[in-house]
Amino acid sequence: MAVNADDCRLYVQAQPAAPQLSALCRQLAAAGGPDAYSCGQRLKGLGIAELARGPRNTLEALTPLLADAGWACWLLPAPSPPACPPRPLQTFEQRDESLWFHCDAGRFELTADDPAPLLIVADLSGQAVAAHLRRQLARHSYGQGADSAAASLQRLEKDIFQHQPRLDLYWRDASGTLLRAVRIRPGSFDHRQLGDQASLSRNANLLALLQRIRQCCPAASLHQTLGLAFLPDYPLQLPATDEAELQRNAQALTGYGQLMATIEQANALQSAVEQPAALTGAENGILLAAGATLPSPLGDTAATAPSETAANPPTPDSAPAPLPPPPEGAALAGRRWPLAPAQLAVFAIASLTALLTQLQPHWLRPLLGGLLHSGLLAAGAALLCLISAFRALHLKHCIAHTPTSRIRSLAMGRVEIQGQARRLYALVSPLTQLPCVYYSLKRYRRNAKDNGWDLVSSRSSGAVPFALEDATGSIRIDPAGARLRPSQTQEIFGNSHLPLTTGLANNEKWREEIIADGAPLYVLGYAHSRRQHADRQGLLRQRLRDLKQDRAKLRDYDRNGDGRIDSQEWDEARQEQQRQLLLEQLRPDREAEAETWVGRPPGRWQPFLIAEQLSETELGRGYGLSFVLLLLVGVALAVWALLLAGSYFTLWPGC
């Protein structure tokens, strides 16, 4: 088969975690590959991913970088129609030490002598992949890192057989060429052939058949990562809800099986040579990128992908303690409005106007006409502009006349500090999976009328406290009620084929703004000081939990000696622990804990600003320009309102 050198694919074995991934992504982008962000998304994960596509000579420039970094990679031609599509299984039977599979193409035997059959397992509904992605995002959000490859594959296999699993079995010859294939679905065979492993569950019977196949042929390789990596040629609909989507996922499964067979054939070709040179298989058009470390079979649960922890194992003394999960919204101090009062008023007026326009009551048109011609609408808009202008002027004045303080010598009251943001909680941005102290995620849908973007949904991390540190120390920042100005923005469209865009249509996009962990920040706020004792109820609950675990101490409260603690004895134990805790907290040598933090000022009109990568001069210049523009618009609207009012109320008959 002829190979089109202008249309090739570069595939890589993704890894759950890898050291120096950022440096490799920058090198790949500089060598003509995708941008660094796309490289990171495709290199990190589970399964085989497409890193890039294009002319062969362009992609060959990327293979040495991957090989030097220890990444398995394959340079293959563009996919062609499947040469060996799987046939639906009709019956199955077991004879001695062989398995027989019957389909419309004939009867196929599987024995231990068959050269490494290929097993492809996938959930056509896509729910197993969606559950895996949610699980990995949750682990990242709580600072637990990614699962190992073996643990992820075991959990994924369990999820697959809880929904709509399919099992494809491919026979190959000694050279790796596909000979025939069957597709097995739950309930398509007589489960009594499984003997003692048979059950009343069709999915469980399919899993038992998979285990029986692997027992019969231990050399079989198993692949079950369809949908977990970037493979735009074989997209998996997440989730598939109708028959058409299930059929498309079945076609993607067929193409995925052909790709895995081609990659394993390329592995066999590379292992057959001694020199690390790029090979070309003339009989099937395989282009193999040499020098890469070959991955272990995905079905081998004893093999794990390299991880950052394994490459650089932390010592017990240097290993940082995991950060706690972000607090719930009800536990956050204060409240935070997503919009300023003027913006809220404009939004409320626009929403009410849209609602009334939709309802179209008989009194609406005269009312709107009166408000417009009398100048009241123009006067209201002028008032909002003037209020916003003087708020911008006040903020500019505060920025210019508040001296920058060091954290160590911070005084109480209005302060201006600069430093680097540090996480206090395991907060991770949901789209880019970057450690951050704040994120805002918005979903947009393209408007068919004007080809613009309409906001569909919006959510943010809320007022999660974080720390700000400079050369002199660190202080806690409570962003509740702050005006946040992130500078890092990322947009991902529905046709990007990234796993994180699950459920995103082609006419939709995500827009994410974050303040990353370690980002330089400018904070203008109010320094508070308070002295507080430890939470007494929390300490009491911990004492009671420890008491339940200590059998020896618990026996001291067993007054009647019956070997169990009744409700009365437990009340006595609780009162005793409460008395001991109170005595400890009332000791004269115990001091209350002093805490200094920066948060919202007590005055309603006092500024509270958190801006990223902006100096004091740039901020002041920006708010000064906003003041001038808003003032000019406000004055123009006020003049227009006066003219309309004069004409409407005949104050100036000549107008």
C-alpha positions as CSV (number, residue, x, y, z in Angstrom):
1,M,0.0,0.0,0.0
2,A,1.4,3.4,-0.9
3,V,2.0,5.9,1.8
4,N,1.0,9.5,1.4
5,A,4.0,11.3,2.9
6,D,2.0,14.6,3.1
7,D,-0.7,13.1,5.4
8,C,0.7,11.2,8.4
9,R,0.0,10.9,12.1
10,L,2.4,11.0,15.1
11,Y,1.0,9.0,18.0
12,V,2.4,8.9,21.5
13,Q,1.9,6.8,24.6
14,A,0.4,9.3,27.1
15,Q,1.4,9.1,30.7
16,P,-0.5,10.0,33.9
17,A,2.4,12.1,35.1
18,A,5.9,12.8,33.8
19,P,8.9,14.9,34.9
20,Q,9.9,18.0,33.0
21,L,6.7,17.9,30.8
22,S,6.6,21.7,30.4
23,A,10.1,21.8,29.0
24,L,9.3,19.1,26.5
25,C,6.1,20.8,25.4
26,R,8.0,24.0,24.7
27,Q,10.6,22.1,22.7
28,L,7.9,20.4,20.6
29,A,6.1,23.7,19.9
30,A,9.4,25.3,18.8
31,A,10.1,22.4,16.5
32,G,6.9,22.8,14.6
33,G,4.5,20.8,16.7
34,P,1.3,22.0,18.3
35,D,1.3,24.7,20.9
36,A,2.7,23.9,24.3
37,Y,-0.8,23.8,25.9
38,S,-2.1,21.3,23.3
39,C,1.1,19.2,23.7
40,G,0.6,19.0,27.5
41,Q,-3.0,17.9,27.1
42,R,-2.1,15.2,24.7
43,L,1.0,13.8,26.4
44,K,-0.6,13.6,29.8
45,G,-3.2,11.0,30.3
46,L,-3.9,7.4,29.6
47,G,-3.7,5.5,26.3
48,I,-2.4,6.3,22.8
49,A,-2.9,9.9,21.7
50,E,-2.4,11.7,18.5
51,L,0.2,14.4,19.1
52,A,0.3,15.9,15.6
53,R,-0.5,15.4,11.9
54,G,1.0,16.6,8.7
55,P,3.8,15.9,6.3
56,R,6.2,13.1,7.2
57,N,9.3,15.3,7.2
58,T,7.7,17.8,9.6
59,L,6.7,15.1,12.0
60,E,10.1,13.4,11.9
61,A,11.6,16.5,13.4
62,L,9.5,15.9,16.6
63,T,10.4,12.2,17.1
64,P,14.0,12.7,18.4
65,L,12.7,15.1,21.1
66,L,10.2,12.5,22.2
67,A,12.7,9.7,22.1
68,D,15.3,11.6,24.1
69,A,12.6,12.3,26.8
70,G,11.6,8.6,26.9
71,W,8.2,8.8,25.2
72,A,7.0,5.9,23.0
73,C,5.9,7.3,19.6
74,W,4.8,6.0,16.3
75,L,4.7,7.8,12.9
76,L,1.9,6.2,10.9
77,P,0.0,7.0,7.7
78,A,-3.5,8.5,7.7
79,P,-6.1,5.9,8.6
80,S,-7.7,4.0,5.8
81,P,-11.0,1.9,5.8
82,P,-10.7,-1.1,8.1
83,A,-9.2,-4.1,6.3
84,C,-10.6,-6.5,8.9
85,P,-13.8,-5.2,10.5
86,P,-15.2,-7.4,13.3
87,R,-18.2,-9.6,12.6
88,P,-21.0,-10.0,15.2
89,L,-20.7,-13.1,17.3
90,Q,-23.6,-15.6,16.9
91,T,-22.6,-18.5,19.2
92,F,-19.7,-19.5,21.4
93,E,-18.5,-22.8,22.7
94,Q,-15.7,-24.3,24.6
95,R,-13.9,-27.5,23.6
96,D,-11.2,-28.9,25.7
97,E,-8.4,-26.2,25.7
98,S,-9.7,-24.2,22.8
99,L,-12.5,-21.7,22.3
100,W,-14.8,-21.6,19.2
101,F,-16.5,-18.4,17.9
102,H,-19.2,-18.7,15.3
103,C,-20.3,-15.7,13.1
104,D,-21.7,-15.2,9.6
105,A,-18.1,-15.3,8.2
106,G,-17.4,-18.8,9.5
107,R,-16.2,-20.6,12.6
108,F,-13.0,-19.4,14.3
109,E,-10.9,-21.3,16.8
110,L,-8.7,-19.6,19.5
111,T,-6.0,-21.7,21.1
112,A,-2.9,-21.0,23.3
113,D,-0.8,-21.3,20.1
114,D,-2.3,-18.3,18.4
115,P,0.3,-15.5,18.1
116,A,-0.8,-12.8,20.5
117,P,-4.5,-12.1,19.8
118,L,-5.7,-8.6,20.2
119,L,-8.5,-7.7,22.7
120,I,-10.3,-4.4,22.5
121,V,-12.9,-3.5,25.2
122,A,-14.9,-0.3,25.3
123,D,-18.2,1.1,26.7
124,L,-20.2,2.3,23.7
125,S,-22.4,4.5,25.9
126,G,-19.3,6.6,26.9
127,Q,-20.4,6.7,30.6
128,A,-17.4,4.7,31.8
129,V,-15.0,7.2,30.2
130,A,-17.0,10.2,31.6
131,A,-16.8,8.6,35.1
132,H,-13.0,8.1,34.7
133,L,-12.5,11.8,33.7
134,R,-14.6,13.0,36.6
135,R,-12.7,10.8,39.0
136,Q,-9.3,12.1,37.7
137,L,-10.5,15.7,37.9
138,A,-11.6,15.2,41.5
139,R,-8.2,13.7,42.5
140,H,-6.4,16.7,40.9
141,S,-8.8,19.1,42.7
142,Y,-8.1,17.6,46.1
143,G,-4.3,17.5,45.5
144,Q,-4.2,13.7,45.3
145,G,-2.5,13.5,41.9
146,A,-3.3,11.0,39.2
147,D,-3.9,7.3,39.7
148,S,-1.2,4.9,38.5
149,A,-1.9,3.4,35.1
150,A,-2.6,-0.1,36.6
151,A,-5.1,1.3,39.1
152,S,-6.8,3.4,36.5
153,L,-7.1,0.5,34.1
154,Q,-8.5,-1.8,36.7
155,R,-11.1,0.8,37.8
156,L,-11.9,1.6,34.1
157,E,-12.5,-2.1,33.3
158,K,-14.9,-2.3,36.2
159,D,-16.8,0.8,35.0
160,I,-17.0,-0.5,31.4
161,F,-18.8,-3.7,32.3
162,Q,-21.4,-1.7,34.2
163,H,-22.9,0.0,31.1
164,Q,-22.8,-1.1,27.4
165,P,-19.6,-3.0,26.9
166,R,-18.3,-4.5,23.7
167,L,-15.5,-7.0,23.3
168,D,-13.6,-7.2,20.0
169,L,-11.3,-10.2,19.4
170,Y,-8.7,-10.0,16.6
171,W,-6.7,-12.9,15.3
172,R,-3.2,-12.1,13.9
173,D,-0.5,-14.1,12.1
174,A,3.2,-14.2,13.1
175,S,3.9,-10.9,11.4
176,G,1.1,-9.1,13.2
177,T,-1.2,-8.8,10.2
178,L,-4.9,-9.0,11.1
179,L,-6.7,-12.2,9.8
180,R,-10.2,-12.0,11.2
181,A,-12.2,-10.5,14.0
182,V,-15.4,-10.9,15.9
183,R,-17.4,-8.4,18.0
184,I,-19.1,-9.8,21.2
185,R,-21.9,-8.0,22.9
186,P,-23.7,-9.0,26.1
187,G,-26.2,-11.7,25.6
188,S,-25.0,-12.8,22.2
189,F,-23.8,-16.2,23.4
190,D,-24.9,-19.1,25.5
191,H,-23.7,-18.2,29.0
192,R,-23.9,-21.9,30.1
193,Q,-20.7,-22.5,28.2
194,L,-18.9,-20.5,31.0
195,G,-19.7,-23.3,33.5
196,D,-19.3,-22.2,37.1
197,Q,-18.5,-18.6,36.0
198,A,-21.9,-18.1,34.4
199,S,-24.3,-15.7,36.1
200,L,-27.6,-14.0,35.5
201,S,-26.0,-10.8,34.4
202,R,-25.2,-10.4,30.7
203,N,-22.4,-7.9,31.4
204,A,-20.9,-10.2,34.1
205,N,-21.0,-13.1,31.6
206,L,-19.1,-11.0,29.0
207,L,-16.5,-10.1,31.6
208,A,-16.2,-13.8,32.5
209,L,-15.7,-14.6,28.8
210,L,-12.9,-12.0,28.6
211,Q,-11.2,-13.7,31.5
212,R,-11.6,-17.1,29.9
213,I,-10.0,-15.8,26.7
214,R,-7.1,-14.4,28.5
215,Q,-6.7,-17.7,30.4
216,C,-6.8,-19.6,27.1
217,C,-4.2,-17.3,25.5
218,P,-2.0,-15.5,28.0
219,A,-0.2,-13.7,25.3
220,A,-3.3,-11.7,24.3
221,S,-2.9,-8.0,24.6
222,L,-5.8,-5.9,26.0
223,H,-6.6,-2.3,25.1
224,Q,-9.4,-0.4,26.8
225,T,-8.6,3.3,26.6
226,L,-10.8,4.4,23.8
227,G,-12.0,7.9,24.6
228,L,-9.4,8.7,27.2
229,A,-6.9,10.3,24.8
230,F,-6.8,12.7,21.9
231,L,-7.8,10.6,18.8
232,P,-9.8,12.8,16.5
233,D,-10.0,10.1,13.8
234,Y,-11.8,7.9,16.3
235,P,-14.1,10.2,18.4
236,L,-16.2,8.7,21.2
237,Q,-19.5,10.4,21.8
238,L,-19.8,11.3,25.6
239,P,-22.4,10.2,26.5
240,A,-24.2,8.3,23.7
241,T,-27.9,8.5,24.2
242,D,-29.5,7.3,21.0
243,E,-28.9,4.5,18.5
244,A,-27.2,6.8,16.0
245,E,-24.6,7.9,18.5
246,L,-24.1,4.2,19.6
247,Q,-23.5,3.3,16.0
248,R,-20.9,6.1,15.6
249,N,-19.1,4.9,18.7
250,A,-19.1,1.3,17.3
251,Q,-17.4,2.6,14.2
252,A,-14.9,4.5,16.3
253,L,-14.2,1.2,18.2
254,T,-13.5,-0.6,14.9
255,G,-11.0,2.1,13.8
256,Y,-9.4,2.1,17.3
257,G,-8.9,-1.6,17.0
258,Q,-7.2,-1.3,13.7
259,L,-4.9,1.4,15.1
260,M,-3.9,-0.7,18.1
261,A,-3.1,-3.6,15.7
262,T,-0.9,-1.3,13.5
263,I,0.9,0.1,16.6
264,E,1.6,-3.4,17.9
265,Q,2.8,-4.5,14.5
266,A,5.2,-1.5,14.5
267,N,6.5,-2.5,17.9
268,A,7.2,-6.0,16.6
269,L,9.1,-4.5,13.6
270,Q,11.2,-2.3,15.8
271,S,12.1,-5.0,18.2
272,A,13.3,-7.1,15.3
273,V,16.1,-4.7,14.4
274,E,19.2,-3.7,16.3
275,Q,20.0,-0.2,14.9
276,P,17.7,2.7,16.1
277,A,16.8,3.9,12.7
278,A,13.5,4.9,11.3
279,L,11.8,2.0,9.5
280,T,9.4,1.8,6.6
281,G,7.2,-1.3,6.2
282,A,6.6,-1.4,2.5
283,E,4.0,-4.1,2.8
284,N,1.6,-2.0,5.0
285,G,2.9,1.5,4.9
286,I,4.1,1.7,8.6
287,L,6.4,4.5,9.5
288,L,8.0,3.8,12.9
289,A,9.6,6.6,14.9
290,A,12.7,4.9,16.4
291,G,14.5,5.5,19.6
292,A,11.4,5.5,21.8
293,T,11.0,3.3,24.8
294,L,8.3,0.7,24.0
295,P,5.3,0.7,26.4
296,S,4.2,-2.3,28.3
297,P,1.0,-4.0,27.1
298,L,-1.9,-2.0,28.4
299,G,-3.5,-5.2,29.6
300,D,-0.7,-6.0,32.0
301,T,-1.8,-4.8,35.3
302,A,1.7,-5.2,36.8
303,A,3.0,-2.5,34.4
304,T,2.6,1.2,35.4
305,A,3.3,4.2,33.3
306,P,6.2,6.4,34.5
307,S,5.1,9.0,37.0
308,E,6.7,12.1,38.5
309,T,6.6,10.5,41.9
310,A,8.5,7.4,40.8
311,A,11.1,9.5,38.9
312,N,11.7,11.8,41.8
313,P,10.6,10.0,45.0
314,P,10.2,12.5,47.8
315,T,11.9,11.9,51.1
316,P,9.8,11.7,54.2
317,D,11.2,14.9,55.5
318,S,10.8,16.9,52.3
319,A,7.4,15.6,51.2
320,P,4.9,18.4,51.5
321,A,1.6,17.7,53.3
322,P,-1.4,17.6,50.9
323,L,-3.5,20.7,50.9
324,P,-7.1,20.4,52.2
325,P,-10.0,20.6,49.8
326,P,-11.6,24.0,49.3
327,P,-14.2,25.0,51.9
328,E,-17.9,24.8,51.1
329,G,-19.5,28.1,50.0
330,A,-21.4,28.4,53.3
331,A,-18.2,28.3,55.2
332,L,-16.6,31.2,53.4
333,A,-16.3,34.5,55.3
334,G,-18.6,37.2,54.0
335,R,-20.4,37.2,50.7
336,R,-19.3,38.1,47.3
337,W,-21.4,39.7,44.6
338,P,-20.2,38.7,41.1
339,L,-21.2,42.1,39.8
340,A,-20.9,45.7,41.0
341,P,-24.1,47.4,42.2
342,A,-24.3,49.5,39.0
343,Q,-23.8,46.4,36.8
344,L,-26.5,44.6,38.8
345,A,-28.9,47.5,38.2
346,V,-28.3,47.5,34.5
347,F,-28.7,43.7,34.4
348,A,-31.9,43.9,36.3
349,I,-33.4,46.6,34.1
350,A,-32.3,44.7,30.9
351,S,-33.8,41.5,32.1
352,L,-37.1,43.2,33.1
353,T,-37.3,44.9,29.7
354,A,-36.6,41.6,27.9
355,L,-39.4,39.9,29.9
356,L,-41.9,42.6,29.3
357,T,-41.0,42.7,25.6
358,Q,-41.6,39.0,25.4
359,L,-45.0,39.2,27.2
360,Q,-46.0,42.4,25.3
361,P,-48.8,43.7,27.6
362,H,-51.0,46.5,26.3
363,W,-49.5,49.1,28.6
364,L,-45.9,48.4,27.7
365,R,-45.6,50.5,24.6
366,P,-47.0,53.7,26.1
367,L,-44.9,53.3,29.2
368,L,-41.6,52.8,27.2
369,G,-42.5,55.7,25.0
370,G,-43.1,58.0,28.0
371,L,-39.9,57.0,29.7
372,L,-37.9,57.5,26.5
373,H,-39.4,60.8,25.4
374,S,-39.4,62.3,28.9
375,G,-35.7,61.7,29.3
376,L,-36.0,59.5,32.3
377,L,-34.2,56.6,30.7
378,A,-31.4,58.8,29.6
379,A,-31.2,60.4,33.1
380,G,-31.0,56.9,34.7
381,A,-28.2,55.9,32.3
382,A,-26.4,59.2,33.0
383,L,-26.7,58.7,36.7
384,L,-25.2,55.2,36.5
385,C,-22.3,56.4,34.3
386,L,-21.5,59.3,36.7
387,I,-21.6,57.0,39.7
388,S,-19.3,54.5,38.0
389,A,-17.0,57.4,36.9
390,F,-16.5,58.8,40.4
391,R,-16.0,55.3,41.8
392,A,-13.2,54.8,39.3
393,L,-11.8,58.2,40.4
394,H,-12.0,57.2,44.0
395,L,-10.2,54.0,43.3
396,K,-7.5,55.8,41.3
397,H,-7.0,58.2,44.3
398,C,-6.7,55.3,46.8
399,I,-4.2,53.5,44.6
400,A,-2.1,56.6,44.2
401,H,-2.1,57.7,47.8
402,T,-1.8,54.3,49.6
403,P,1.8,53.5,50.2
404,T,3.0,49.9,49.4
405,S,3.7,48.0,52.6
406,R,5.8,45.0,53.5
407,I,3.9,42.1,55.0
408,R,6.2,41.9,58.0
409,S,5.5,45.5,59.0
410,L,1.9,45.6,57.9
411,A,-0.3,48.1,59.9
412,M,-4.0,47.7,60.5
413,G,-6.3,49.6,58.2
414,R,-6.2,50.2,54.5
415,V,-3.1,48.6,52.9
416,E,-1.5,48.1,49.6
417,I,0.7,45.0,49.2
418,Q,2.4,43.1,46.4
419,G,3.7,39.6,46.3
420,Q,3.1,36.0,45.0
421,A,-0.2,34.1,45.4
422,R,0.1,30.8,47.3
423,R,-2.7,28.2,47.7
424,L,-4.0,27.4,51.1
425,Y,-6.4,24.8,49.6
426,A,-6.2,22.2,46.8
427,L,-7.9,24.4,44.3
428,V,-7.4,23.4,40.6
429,S,-8.9,25.1,37.6
430,P,-11.5,22.7,36.0
431,L,-10.5,23.2,32.4
432,T,-6.7,23.6,32.3
433,Q,-6.1,21.7,35.5
434,L,-3.7,24.3,36.8
435,P,-3.2,24.9,40.5
436,C,-4.8,28.3,41.2
437,V,-6.1,30.6,43.9
438,Y,-9.1,31.7,41.8
439,Y,-10.9,30.6,38.6
440,S,-13.9,31.7,36.6
441,L,-15.4,29.3,34.0
442,K,-18.0,30.5,31.5
443,R,-19.8,28.5,28.8
444,Y,-20.8,30.3,25.6
445,R,-23.0,29.2,22.6
446,R,-22.8,30.7,19.2
447,N,-25.7,32.9,18.2
448,A,-27.1,32.0,14.8
449,K,-28.5,35.5,14.2
450,D,-25.4,37.7,14.5
451,N,-22.7,34.9,14.8
452,G,-21.8,36.2,18.2
453,W,-21.5,34.3,21.5
454,D,-24.2,34.1,24.1
455,L,-23.4,33.3,27.8
456,V,-25.0,29.9,28.7
457,S,-23.6,29.3,32.2
458,S,-21.0,30.7,34.6
459,R,-19.4,29.5,37.7
460,S,-16.3,30.4,39.7
461,S,-14.3,29.1,42.7
462,G,-15.9,31.8,44.9
463,A,-14.1,33.4,47.8
464,V,-11.6,30.7,48.6
465,P,-8.9,32.2,50.9
466,F,-5.3,32.1,49.8
467,A,-1.9,33.4,51.0
468,L,0.2,36.3,49.6
469,E,3.9,36.2,50.3
470,D,6.8,38.6,49.7
471,A,10.4,38.7,50.8
472,T,9.4,39.5,54.4
473,G,6.6,37.1,55.1
474,S,3.2,35.8,54.3
475,I,-0.4,36.9,55.0
476,R,-3.8,35.4,54.4
477,I,-6.1,37.0,51.8
478,D,-9.9,36.6,52.1
479,P,-11.2,37.6,48.6
480,A,-14.8,37.8,49.6
481,G,-16.3,41.0,48.0
482,A,-13.1,41.8,46.1
483,R,-12.8,43.1,42.5
484,L,-10.8,40.4,40.9
485,R,-8.8,41.0,37.7
486,P,-7.1,37.8,36.4
487,S,-4.8,38.0,33.4
488,Q,-4.6,34.3,32.3
489,T,-7.4,33.4,29.9
490,Q,-7.9,30.1,28.0
491,E,-10.6,29.3,25.5
492,I,-11.5,25.8,24.3
493,F,-14.0,25.1,21.6
494,G,-16.3,22.2,21.2
495,N,-14.5,20.8,18.2
496,S,-11.1,20.6,19.9
497,H,-11.5,16.9,20.7
498,L,-10.1,17.2,24.2
499,P,-11.4,14.9,27.0
500,L,-12.0,18.0,29.2
501,T,-14.6,19.2,26.7
502,T,-17.0,16.4,27.5
503,G,-20.6,17.3,26.7
504,L,-19.6,20.5,24.7
505,A,-21.3,20.9,21.3
506,N,-19.4,22.1,18.2
507,N,-21.1,25.5,18.5
508,E,-20.0,26.1,22.1
509,K,-16.9,27.1,23.9
510,W,-15.4,27.3,27.4
511,R,-13.7,30.5,28.6
512,E,-11.6,30.1,31.7
513,E,-9.9,32.9,33.7
514,I,-7.5,32.0,36.5
515,I,-5.1,33.5,39.0
516,A,-2.5,30.8,39.0
517,D,-0.6,29.6,42.1
518,G,2.6,31.7,42.3
519,A,1.2,34.5,40.1
520,P,2.3,38.1,41.1
521,L,-0.5,40.0,42.6
522,Y,-1.4,43.6,43.6
523,V,-3.8,43.8,46.6
524,L,-5.5,46.9,47.8
525,G,-7.6,46.1,50.8
526,Y,-8.0,46.3,54.6
527,A,-5.8,44.6,57.1
528,H,-7.8,43.1,60.0
529,S,-6.5,41.6,63.3
530,R,-8.3,39.3,65.6
531,R,-7.4,36.9,68.4
532,Q,-9.2,33.7,68.5
533,H,-9.2,30.4,70.4
534,A,-9.3,27.1,68.8
535,D,-12.7,25.7,67.9
536,R,-13.9,24.0,71.1
537,Q,-16.6,22.0,69.6
538,G,-14.3,20.7,66.9
539,L,-11.7,19.7,69.6
540,L,-14.4,17.9,71.6
541,R,-15.6,15.9,68.6
542,Q,-12.0,14.9,67.9
543,R,-11.5,13.8,71.5
544,L,-14.7,11.7,71.4
545,R,-13.6,10.1,68.1
546,D,-10.2,9.2,69.7
547,L,-12.0,7.8,72.8
548,K,-14.1,5.5,70.6
549,Q,-10.9,4.1,69.1
550,D,-9.2,3.6,72.5
551,R,-10.8,0.4,74.0
552,A,-8.7,0.7,77.2
553,K,-9.9,4.2,78.1
554,L,-13.5,3.3,77.0
555,R,-13.6,0.6,79.6
556,D,-13.1,3.2,82.4
557,Y,-16.6,4.5,81.7
558,D,-18.2,1.0,81.8
559,R,-19.7,1.5,85.2
560,N,-21.8,-1.7,85.4
561,G,-19.1,-3.9,83.8
562,D,-21.4,-5.4,81.1
563,G,-18.8,-4.9,78.4
564,R,-20.7,-2.2,76.6
565,I,-21.3,1.5,76.8
566,D,-24.9,2.5,77.1
567,S,-26.3,6.0,76.5
568,Q,-26.0,7.1,80.2
569,E,-22.4,6.0,80.4
570,W,-21.6,7.7,77.1
571,D,-23.1,11.0,78.4
572,E,-20.8,10.8,81.4
573,A,-17.8,10.2,79.1
574,R,-18.8,13.2,77.0
575,Q,-19.2,15.5,80.1
576,E,-15.8,14.3,81.4
577,Q,-14.1,15.1,78.1
578,Q,-15.8,18.4,78.0
579,R,-14.6,19.3,81.5
580,Q,-11.0,18.3,80.7
581,L,-11.0,20.4,77.5
582,L,-12.4,23.4,79.3
583,L,-9.7,23.2,82.0
584,E,-6.9,23.0,79.3
585,Q,-8.2,26.1,77.6
586,L,-8.5,28.1,80.8
587,R,-4.9,27.5,81.8
588,P,-3.1,30.8,82.5
589,D,-0.1,29.9,80.3
590,R,-2.4,29.3,77.3
591,E,-2.6,32.3,74.9
592,A,-5.1,33.0,72.3
593,E,-3.9,32.8,68.7
594,A,-3.4,36.1,66.9
595,E,-4.3,36.3,63.2
596,T,-3.8,39.1,60.7
597,W,-5.5,38.9,57.4
598,V,-6.4,41.2,54.5
599,G,-10.1,41.3,53.4
600,R,-13.0,43.6,52.6
601,P,-12.9,47.1,54.2
602,P,-15.6,47.9,56.7
603,G,-16.9,50.8,54.7
604,R,-19.2,50.0,51.8
605,W,-17.5,52.4,49.4
606,Q,-14.0,51.5,50.3
607,P,-12.1,49.7,47.5
608,F,-11.0,46.1,47.6
609,L,-9.0,45.2,44.5
610,I,-7.0,42.0,43.6
611,A,-5.2,42.4,40.3
612,E,-2.6,40.1,38.6
613,Q,0.6,41.3,36.9
614,L,-0.4,45.0,37.1
615,S,1.8,47.7,38.7
616,E,0.4,50.6,40.7
617,T,1.1,53.0,37.8
618,E,-0.7,50.8,35.2
619,L,-3.7,50.4,37.5
620,G,-4.0,54.1,38.2
621,R,-3.7,55.0,34.6
622,G,-6.4,52.5,33.6
623,Y,-8.9,53.7,36.2
624,G,-8.1,57.3,35.3
625,L,-9.0,56.6,31.7
626,S,-12.2,54.9,32.8
627,F,-13.1,58.0,34.8
628,V,-12.7,60.3,31.8
629,L,-14.6,58.1,29.4
630,L,-17.5,57.5,31.9
631,L,-17.6,61.1,32.8
632,L,-17.9,62.2,29.2
633,V,-20.6,59.6,28.5
634,G,-22.5,60.6,31.6
635,V,-22.4,64.3,30.9
636,A,-23.6,63.7,27.3
637,L,-26.5,61.5,28.5
638,A,-27.4,64.1,31.1
639,V,-27.5,66.9,28.5
640,W,-29.6,64.7,26.2
641,A,-32.0,63.9,29.2
642,L,-32.4,67.7,29.8
643,L,-33.2,68.3,26.2
644,L,-35.8,65.5,26.1
645,A,-37.3,66.6,29.4
646,G,-37.5,70.2,28.2
647,S,-39.3,69.2,25.0
648,Y,-41.6,66.7,26.7
649,F,-42.7,69.0,29.6
650,T,-42.7,72.1,27.4
651,L,-40.3,73.9,29.6
652,W,-38.6,75.3,26.5
653,P,-41.2,75.6,23.8
654,G,-38.7,76.4,21.2
655,C,-37.0,73.0,21.4
